[in-house]
């Protein structure tokens, strides 16, 4: 939805002082963070399984 707002605003949506631009950047960072969290869970699970034998 942040992506759609940026598309609707055109180039102004990417401006650093634009609230829409900030929301778009925050949304992208959350996507990256969610992936990292899932990867960490997977790695911890593997380590636990290996430790349990």
N, C-alpha and C positions, 0 to 999 in steps of 0.2 A: 504494500500500500504506500510505503514511503517512495518506492520506485515510481509508482504511478503519479504521485504528487510532483516528483522531480520532472517527469515527462511532461506533465501539464504545464509546468512553469518554464520549461525550456532551459536555456542557459542560466537564467536567474536562479534556478533550483540548485545549481552547483556552487553558487557564491558562498564564501565562507561565513558571511554575516547573515545569511538566509536561514531562518528557522527550519525550513524544509530541507535545506542542504545538511544542516546539523543532524536532523532526524534520520536522513538517508545514511549518513556516515555511521551514526549510532546503530542503526539496524544492521548494516554490514558487519560491524564489529561484533554484534551479538551473534550473527550467523557463524562467524569464525570461532568465537568463543564456545558456542554450543558444540561445534565439531570437535574442538579440542577437549572439552569435557567428556564427550562420548569416547574419544580415543583413550583418555586417561582411565575411564572406568573399565574399558576393555583390557588395558594393560595390567591394572590392579587385579582384575579377575583372573587373568592368566597367571600372575605371580602367586595368587592365593591357591589356585588349582595345582600349580607346580609344588608349592610348599606342603600341600595336603597329600601329595603323592599320587 
